[in-house]
């Protein structure tokens, strides 16, 4: 597929990973961000990937601070930045353009739709692992999967994903996508952030593994109360497999905590607590995790 263009909103770990892989497939990539150190590094040295063997490759991208016209955009910023990028996309997304959010947490699609119209917004989730080691430099932490809601507008994007070497799937329900990812993020992300460990270590300690399972079950119970089917039959087993596949990866929440940045805890565990309250499902573990992550960041 020649002469295809894509706009990626964000310059963090996953945005850099996606930009590098798209660029490697001869797709014209522009990255939009506010982090000047990353913009400078990306324009100077390209999007750089470090594989499991320590081998580094560089891939040419354009990094800008002002939004440019786009027919296809992928949002990979933190949930607390969604309002800002929605306002930017109001200016530069083509009238018939499509924006795909692959972010963590609940509410991102709704924020984008409120600015752009639901007809221009599609949702997906990813379990791809990536750790930002320097501005514009990412260590790949596992193959993972890109899951997208069934949407006729996403044919081009699905083709680009395939060209770039991503494994992808289509599922019927966007809600199922979001809650399946919440099951993962409320457990793996929070525990790795609080214990300062890579993803795979949640399976190595019996006490942590037990807690992981309890968190998974609590979040899954809130989804069940809303009659939202998950994309896996056994949530605990599925989260375990993801921890194994991304064993060396440092979760996004752990990376945020380590550099003292805002976390997405309110859109992850906080969202589970709010939904639990609305549907009468106790969520003590998610409440505690929300408080602990906030305390960790405030420390």
Secondary structure per residue as TSV (DSSP state, phi and psi in degrees):
chain	resnum	aa	ss	phi	psi
A	1	X	-	360.0	114.1
A	2	X	-	-100.6	155.9
A	3	X	S	56.3	37.4
A	4	X	-	-96.4	143.1
A	5	X	E	-124.5	149.6
A	6	X	E	-146.2	139.9
A	7	X	E	-106.1	126.2
A	8	X	E	-109.9	122.9
A	9	X	E	-93.1	115.6
A	10	X	-	126.3	154.2
A	11	X	-	-135.1	19.1
A	12	X	S	-84.9	-157.7
A	13	X	H	-61.7	-55.1
A	14	X	H	-70.2	-37.4
A	15	X	H	-61.0	-42.2
A	16	X	H	-66.9	-40.5
A	17	X	H	-61.6	-49.3
A	18	X	H	-63.4	-42.3
A	19	X	H	-60.8	-43.2
A	20	X	H	-63.5	-44.5
A	21	X	H	-70.2	-38.0
A	22	X	H	-64.8	-44.6
A	23	X	H	-60.7	-40.5
A	24	X	H	-62.8	-23.1
A	25	X	T	-94.2	18.1
A	26	X	T	63.1	34.4
A	27	X	-	-100.4	133.9
A	28	X	E	-73.7	113.6
A	29	X	E	-113.4	128.8
A	30	X	E	-118.6	133.7
A	31	X	E	-111.3	134.5
A	32	X	E	-113.3	124.9
A	33	X	-	-156.8	178.5
A	34	X	S	-118.6	-9.0
A	35	X	-	-82.5	104.0
A	36	X	H	-63.0	-37.9
A	37	X	H	-61.2	-39.2
A	38	X	H	-70.6	-42.2
A	39	X	H	-58.2	-44.4
A	40	X	H	-64.2	-45.6
A	41	X	H	-65.6	-41.8
A	42	X	H	-65.4	-41.7
A	43	X	H	-71.0	-33.0
A	44	X	H	-79.8	-47.8
A	45	X	H	-115.4	-3.7
A	46	X	-	81.3	176.5
A	47	X	E	-82.9	120.6
A	48	X	E	-110.4	132.0
A	49	X	E	-114.8	139.0
A	50	X	E	-115.5	121.3
A	51	X	-	-87.6	-177.1
A	52	X	T	-62.5	-21.5
A	53	X	T	-94.1	3.5
A	54	X	S	85.3	6.8
A	55	X	-	-81.0	131.0
A	56	X	E	-108.1	136.9
A	57	X	E	-126.2	153.1
A	58	X	E	-121.6	140.8
A	59	X	E	-134.2	128.3
A	60	X	-	-69.6	129.5
A	61	X	-	-141.7	164.1
A	62	X	E	-106.7	134.5
A	63	X	E	-122.8	125.7
A	64	X	E	-132.0	160.6
A	65	X	S	-106.5	-8.8
A	66	X	S	-119.4	136.3
A	67	X	-	-66.5	137.7
A	68	X	-	-115.3	160.9
A	69	X	-	-56.0	135.5
A	70	X	E	-145.9	140.1
A	71	X	E	-94.6	-27.7
A	72	X	E	-136.6	121.8
A	73	X	E	-128.7	144.7
A	74	X	E	-122.5	123.4
A	75	X	E	-94.9	119.1
A	76	X	-	-133.1	36.6
A	77	X	S	-95.4	170.0
A	78	X	-	-67.1	154.1
A	79	X	G	-59.4	-33.0
A	80	X	G	-74.1	-6.1
A	81	X	G	-102.1	-0.2
A	82	X	H	-63.2	-40.6
A	83	X	H	-58.5	-42.3
A	84	X	H	-63.5	-47.8
A	85	X	H	-70.8	-27.6
A	86	X	H	-62.8	-40.9
A	87	X	H	-66.5	-36.7
A	88	X	H	-65.7	-42.3
A	89	X	H	-68.9	-25.5
A	90	X	H	-55.5	-33.3
A	91	X	H	-83.9	-38.0
A	92	X	H	-114.9	-11.6
A	93	X	E	-75.7	130.1
A	94	X	E	-58.2	149.7
A	95	X	E	-53.3	-34.2
A	96	X	E	-105.5	18.8
A	97	X	E	-78.3	167.7
A	98	X	E	-129.1	134.9
A	99	X	E	-115.0	133.2
A	100	X	E	-111.5	121.7
A	101	X	E	-95.4	126.8
A	102	X	-	-118.0	31.6
A	103	X	-	-84.7	165.2
A	104	X	S	-78.8	155.9
A	105	X	S	84.5	174.0
A	106	X	S	-97.1	153.7
A	107	X	S	98.8	-13.4
A	108	X	H	-66.2	-43.9
A	109	X	H	-61.7	-38.4
A	110	X	H	-67.1	-39.2
A	111	X	H	-64.3	-45.5
A	112	X	H	-62.6	-42.6
A	113	X	H	-64.6	-33.5
A	114	X	H	-65.4	-26.3
A	115	X	H	-95.9	-34.3
A	116	X	H	-110.1	-15.9
A	117	X	-	93.0	136.7
A	118	X	G	-60.5	-27.3
A	119	X	G	-69.2	-12.4
A	120	X	G	-109.8	8.2
A	121	X	E	-122.0	132.4
A	122	X	E	-128.1	153.5
A	123	X	E	-122.0	149.2
A	124	X	E	-157.0	173.7
A	125	X	E	-137.5	159.9
A	126	X	E	-134.1	147.2
A	127	X	-	-119.8	25.0
A	128	X	-	-75.3	139.1
A	129	X	-	-100.7	136.8
A	130	X	E	-155.8	137.9
A	131	X	E	-121.6	125.4
A	132	X	E	-79.8	117.1
A	133	X	E	-101.6	-17.5
A	134	X	E	-167.7	163.0
A	135	X	T	-53.4	122.2
A	136	X	T	79.1	5.6
A	137	X	E	-126.1	125.4
A	138	X	E	-129.2	137.3
A	139	X	E	-96.3	125.1
A	140	X	E	-75.2	131.8
A	141	X	-	-117.4	18.6
A	142	X	-	142.7	148.8
A	143	X	-	-66.9	-54.6
A	144	X	-	67.2	-168.2
A	145	X	-	-144.7	143.8
A	146	X	E	-106.2	116.2
A	147	X	E	-109.9	130.4
A	148	X	E	-125.6	147.0
A	149	X	E	-68.2	149.8
A	150	X	-	-64.0	119.3
A	151	X	-	-158.4	122.4
A	152	X	G	-63.3	-20.3
A	153	X	G	-75.8	-10.6
A	154	X	G	-96.7	11.5
A	155	X	H	-57.8	-46.6
A	156	X	H	-63.6	-43.6
A	157	X	H	-64.5	-41.1
A	158	X	H	-61.4	-40.3
A	159	X	H	-64.6	-40.7
A	160	X	H	-65.3	-39.3
A	161	X	H	-59.3	-43.8
A	162	X	H	-63.1	-44.9
A	163	X	H	-59.7	-35.9
A	164	X	T	-83.0	-1.2
A	165	X	T	88.0	14.6
A	166	X	-	-85.5	145.5
A	167	X	-	-87.8	130.3
A	168	X	E	-136.8	161.2
A	169	X	E	-148.4	160.3
A	170	X	E	-115.4	134.4
A	171	X	E	-123.6	157.5
A	172	X	S	-73.7	-32.9
A	173	X	-	-119.2	124.4
A	174	X	H	-65.3	-37.3
A	175	X	H	-61.9	-39.0
A	176	X	H	-62.1	-41.1
A	177	X	H	-59.3	-50.6
A	178	X	H	-62.6	-44.9
A	179	X	H	-75.1	-30.0
A	180	X	H	-64.5	-39.9
A	181	X	H	-70.5	-35.3
A	182	X	H	-61.1	-38.9
A	183	X	H	-57.3	-39.1
A	184	X	H	-72.7	-48.8
A	185	X	I	-71.2	-35.7
A	186	X	I	-66.0	-23.7
A	187	X	I	-99.3	-64.4
A	188	X	I	-65.0	-50.3
A	189	X	I	-61.1	-45.5
A	190	X	H	-68.9	-44.0
A	191	X	H	-67.5	-40.3
A	192	X	H	-67.6	-33.9
A	193	X	H	-69.4	-43.9
A	194	X	H	-71.8	-35.0
A	195	X	H	-96.8	-5.3
A	196	X	T	54.8	58.1
A	197	X	-	-133.9	155.3
A	198	X	-	-71.3	166.4
A	199	X	G	-54.8	-45.3
A	200	X	G	-62.9	-23.6
A	201	X	G	-71.8	-14.8
A	202	X	G	-67.0	-17.7
A	203	X	G	-96.4	-11.9
A	204	X	T	-85.8	-24.2
A	205	X	S	-106.2	120.2
A	206	X	H	-53.9	-41.9
A	207	X	H	-66.8	-38.4
A	208	X	H	-70.5	-40.5
A	209	X	H	-62.6	-38.4
A	210	X	H	-65.7	-44.5
A	211	X	H	-63.2	-39.7
A	212	X	H	-54.7	-47.1
A	213	X	H	-63.2	-38.7
A	214	X	H	-66.6	-39.9
A	215	X	H	-65.5	-45.0
A	216	X	H	-56.7	-46.7
A	217	X	H	-64.7	-38.1
A	218	X	H	-66.1	-46.1
A	219	X	H	-65.8	-40.3
A	220	X	H	-63.2	-33.3
A	221	X	H	-66.3	-35.0
A	222	X	H	-68.8	-39.1
A	223	X	H	-62.4	-43.8
A	224	X	H	-62.4	-37.5
A	225	X	H	-62.9	-26.9
A	226	X	T	-92.1	2.1
A	227	X	T	61.2	37.3
A	228	X	-	-99.8	114.8
A	229	X	-	-73.7	140.3
A	230	X	-	-86.9	163.3
A	231	X	S	-86.7	10.1
A	232	X	S	-142.4	146.1
A	233	X	S	-72.8	-37.7
A	234	X	-	-119.6	97.7
A	235	X	H	-58.5	-42.5
A	236	X	H	-63.0	-45.7
A	237	X	H	-63.9	-41.2
A	238	X	H	-63.6	-44.2
A	239	X	H	-64.8	-36.7
A	240	X	H	-61.3	-42.3
A	241	X	H	-63.9	-39.0
A	242	X	H	-67.2	-40.5
A	243	X	H	-60.8	-38.2
A	244	X	H	-67.5	-44.8
A	245	X	H	-66.4	-29.8
A	246	X	T	-113.1	35.6
A	247	X	T	-56.0	-38.9
A	248	X	T	-87.3	-4.9
A	249	X	-	-76.6	145.3
A	250	X	-	-97.0	117.9
A	251	X	-	-58.7	156.6
A	252	X	H	-60.7	-36.6
A	253	X	H	-69.8	-38.5
A	254	X	H	-62.0	-42.5
A	255	X	H	-62.1	-40.8
A	256	X	H	-62.8	-46.4
A	257	X	H	-62.6	-43.1
A	258	X	H	-65.0	-31.3
A	259	X	T	-99.8	8.7
A	260	X	T	70.6	24.5
A	261	X	-	-90.9	160.8
A	262	X	-	-59.8	145.2
A	263	X	-	-103.7	174.0
A	264	X	S	-100.0	24.5
A	265	X	G	-59.9	-35.1
A	266	X	G	-68.8	-29.6
A	267	X	G	-88.3	-5.9
A	268	X	T	-111.9	-88.4
A	269	X	H	-64.2	-38.2
A	270	X	H	-60.1	-38.1
A	271	X	H	-67.4	-35.9
A	272	X	H	-66.4	-42.0
A	273	X	H	-61.1	-44.9
A	274	X	H	-63.6	-42.6
A	275	X	H	-68.0	-37.6
A	276	X	H	-61.7	-42.6
A	277	X	H	-61.9	-40.0
A	278	X	H	-68.8	-30.8
A	279	X	H	-109.5	10.7
A	280	X	T	70.0	31.6
A	281	X	-	-109.6	121.4
A	282	X	-	-62.0	138.1
A	283	X	-	-134.1	53.4
A	284	X	H	-61.6	-36.3
A	285	X	H	-68.5	-43.0
A	286	X	H	-65.8	-34.6
A	287	X	H	-64.4	-45.3
A	288	X	H	-64.9	-43.5
A	289	X	H	-62.4	-40.2
A	290	X	H	-59.3	-45.8
A	291	X	H	-66.4	-40.5
A	292	X	H	-67.7	-41.8
A	293	X	H	-65.6	-41.7
A	294	X	H	-60.8	-42.5
A	295	X	H	-65.0	-36.8
A	296	X	H	-64.6	-41.7
A	297	X	H	-70.0	-35.7
A	298	X	H	-73.5	-20.6
A	299	X	-	-64.1	360.0
